[in-house]
């Protein structure tokens, strides 16, 4: 199911060994794409290493450092994720959470999240005068940019090709009248909480501020109800927010999710099981799904 990376082109530069620190992610990205495209063939570590032009030892340690598990474990996770057919129970997953009344604090793959929405008036004013602090931090999926307010995490995106300004601008344009202050000391604790499973604790939930239109917030709140081992479709979300014909609008709202990974838009798949689009790239979506599967299965390969 998750082998839908055929349209991704890996540039030749991604197979070299540049000096820039961000190029490590490009090498990992190439490995992820290779495994994801060829998981049915169960490629060996030697074949993976030959593909990226590195030694098997270098591939093993580089991939483990960035993805949190070995190439072998990632391959196992991808294989199992396909075998489990994530969409088999997509409707019942959301039905169950609604029946249980999970409308307040929500649990996201063992990362406990409590959320609130910015008032419609504040959003319509472009968050005029609201102070937002941002910082750049490493993550299992490449460098991440986090944006926080005094009320909690408001934005999370990813840096591609070392272009920090593009990643930051992508989030800033959502709230054009806010005041932005670079403050990595303020965002570092949030990054540690989000990307370190050992720090996922129910007694200290991660606070998230959802800033968007009423419709977008309803979609994002629905995303927070997707459990770690589940997935859903745009049509299921539309049905659960009471507007079954709004699949296209739901897709747009999912694409505008400002808090990637934490609000799991990566777990929205096409009706056929295809990965479909992802704002931060299909390779990264595949990496997140594989990483989550590896964490859940305790794969240390």
N, C-alpha and C positions, 0 to 999 in steps of 0.2 A: 504493500500500500504506500509505503513512504519512499518509493524509488522513482520519484517524479522530478529528477534533476536534469533531464535530458536537454533542456533548453538553456542550461547554464554553461557559459563559455569560460573556461579557465585560461586566462591570458598567459602567454609564455613567460612573462616576467614573474608570474606567481610560482614558477618552478625553479627559479634561481634562488640564490642565497644573498639577498641584499643586506646592506649593513644597518638599515634603519630598523629600530626595535619593532615597529608595527608590521614589518614584513613576516615576522614569525606567524602572525595570524593568517597571512596570505598562504603560507605553506600549510598550516593546519587546515585552512579552507580548502585547499587543493586535495588534501588527504580525505577530508570529509566528503567532498564531491565524488572522489574516486570510489570510496567504500559504498556510498549511497547508491551510486549507479550500478555497482557490480556485486551487491550483497548476495545475489543468488549464486554467484560463482564462488563465494567464500574465499576471497583473495588472501594470499599469505602475506605475512609481514614483509617478506622479501619482495613480493610483487608491488606492494605499496611503496616500499623504500625506493625501488627502481623507478616507479612512476614520478616521484618528486626529486630524484637524483641525490638522495641522502643515504647514509648507512642505516641499517636496521636499528642500531642502538640509538642513533640520533633521532630517528623517527619515533621510537618508543618513548624516549624521555621528553621530547618536544611536545608530542601529542598529549602525554599524561599531564605535563605541566599546564597546558592550556585547557584541556577538556576535562581534566579530573579523573580520567580513566584511560586505560591503554587502548591502542587501536583494535586489539582483539576483543576487548570488552565492548567497545563501541560497535563493532561488527555484530557481536552477539545481541546487543541491545536493539540494533536496527532490525535484525532478523526476527527477534521475538516481537518487536512492536508491529511488524508486518503480520506476523502469524496471529497476533491477538485480535486483529481487525477492530481497530479502535471505534469505528462507527457502529459496531454491531448493536450497542445498547445506547446510542446517543440520545434518543428520545427519553428513555426511561431514566437516564442519568439526571436530566434536568427536571423531569417530572418528580422524581424522588426528592430532590433538594427543595423543590417548592412545597411538596407535601409536608416536609419536615419543618417548614417555616424558617429556612435559612435565609432570612432577609436582612439580618444584621451582620455581626462579625462573621466572616467567611474563612474557610480553611483552604489554602491553595497548596497542594502537594507538600504537606507538612510545614509549609511556611504560613504561619497564622497572620492574617491580615484583618485589620479593622479599618473601615473607610467611611468617609463623609464626602458630601458633594458641596462645592462652592455654591453660594446662592446665585440664582439666575441673574440677579441685578449686577453682581460682581463680574460675572462672566460677560454679560452684554457690554459692560464698561471696559472690556479688554483688560480686566484686572488692574485698572488704573491705580498706580501708587503702591501696589502689592510688591513687597520685597521678595525676590526669589534668589536663592543662593545655589551656585552650581559648582561642580567639580568633575574631574576626569579620573577614572579608576579602572584597574584591570578587572576583567571578568573571564569566565570560561569561554566566552563567545567573542573575544576581542575587547578592545578598550571601550568602556561605557562612559556616558555622560549622565550625571544625575542632577536633578533640580529639586530643591526642597523649599518649602515655606515653613513658617513657625508652626503650622498645623500638621505638617507631615510631608512625605514624598509626593511630589506633583508630576515629575517627569523622569523618564529613563529611556535613553536611546543608545545607539552604538556608532562608533567611529569607523569609517571605511577609508582605506588608502591613506591613513594618517591625517585626514582632513578634519581636525577637531572643530574648526569654525563652521563647517557645513553641518556637522551633527548638532552643534549647539543651536545654530540658526533654525534648523528643522523644528526644534522644540520651542524656541523663542517666538517664532511667528504665530504660534497659537495664542499667545498672550502678549500682544504687541505693546501694551501700555504699562506693563510691569517694570519694576526696577531690578536689574540683574547685577549680582555681585559675585565675583569669583571667590569661593570660600571652600576649598577642599577639606578643611578641618571640620566643617559642618556636614559635608556629605559623606565623608569617609566612614563614619559609623553605620550609615545606611547601607553603603556598598558592602560592608562586612556582613551585615545582617542578611542581605539579599542573596549574596553569592557564596555564603559559607553555611552549608546544611547543619553544621554543628551548632549554629546560633539560631536555628529556627525553633522558637519556644512559644508555646501557647500562653504562658503567663506574662509574656512581654510582646504583645502583638505589634506588628509593623503598621504604623499609621500612614494611610494613603489619602490624599486629597484629590478627588476627581473633579476636574475643571473642564466643563464642556456644556453643550446644550442639554436640555432635559432629555431629549431622545438619546443622545450619545451616552449620557450617564446611565440611563436605563440599560443600554446595550452592555456597557462596561460592567455594571453590577451583575448582569447575567453571566458574563464571562467569569467572574469571580466564583461562580457556583460550579464551575467545571472541575471535577476532582483530577488528581494527578494521573490516574489510569484511564481517563476518559477523553472524549473529544465530542464535538458537536458540529452542526452545520449552520449556515446562514438562515436557512428556512426554519430550523428548530428555534433559533434565537428569536426570529420574527414572530413565530407562533407564541412564544412565551412572554413576549412583551405586549401581546394582544393585537398585533398587526401583521397577520400572516402573509400579506401581500407586499410587505416592505423589505423583501430580501435584498434588493439593490441598496436601499438606504442603510440597512444593517451592515452590508459589506463596506460601505463608505465609513460608517462609524467605527467598525472594527479596524479599518485602515488608519483611522485618526486616533487610535488608542495612544495616549501620551505616556503611559507607564508600561512599557514593554516588559515581558517576562513575568513581572509581578501580576499584572492583569493579563491572563494567558491567551492573548489573541492568537498565539501560535498553535493553539489547540482547536482552532476553527478550520475545518477541512471542507473541500468540495463534496457534493452529495455522492460522488462516485468514490470518494476516499482520496482524491488527489490533493496535494498540498496547497494548490492554488497560490495566490499572491501572498506576499508578506512585506510589510513596509521596509524592513531592514534586510531583505534578501532571502531567497529560498534556501540557500546554503546555511545561513544562520538559523533559520527555522528548523531545518533538519538537525543541526547541531544541538539545539535546545531540546528537541524531542529525544534525541539519542542520549543526551546528558541526563535528562530526567529519568529515562528508562534505566540507565546505568545506576543512578542514585537509588532508585526504588528497588532494584534487584540486588544491590550490594556487589556489583561486578567489579572485581579488582584485577582481573586477568593478567 
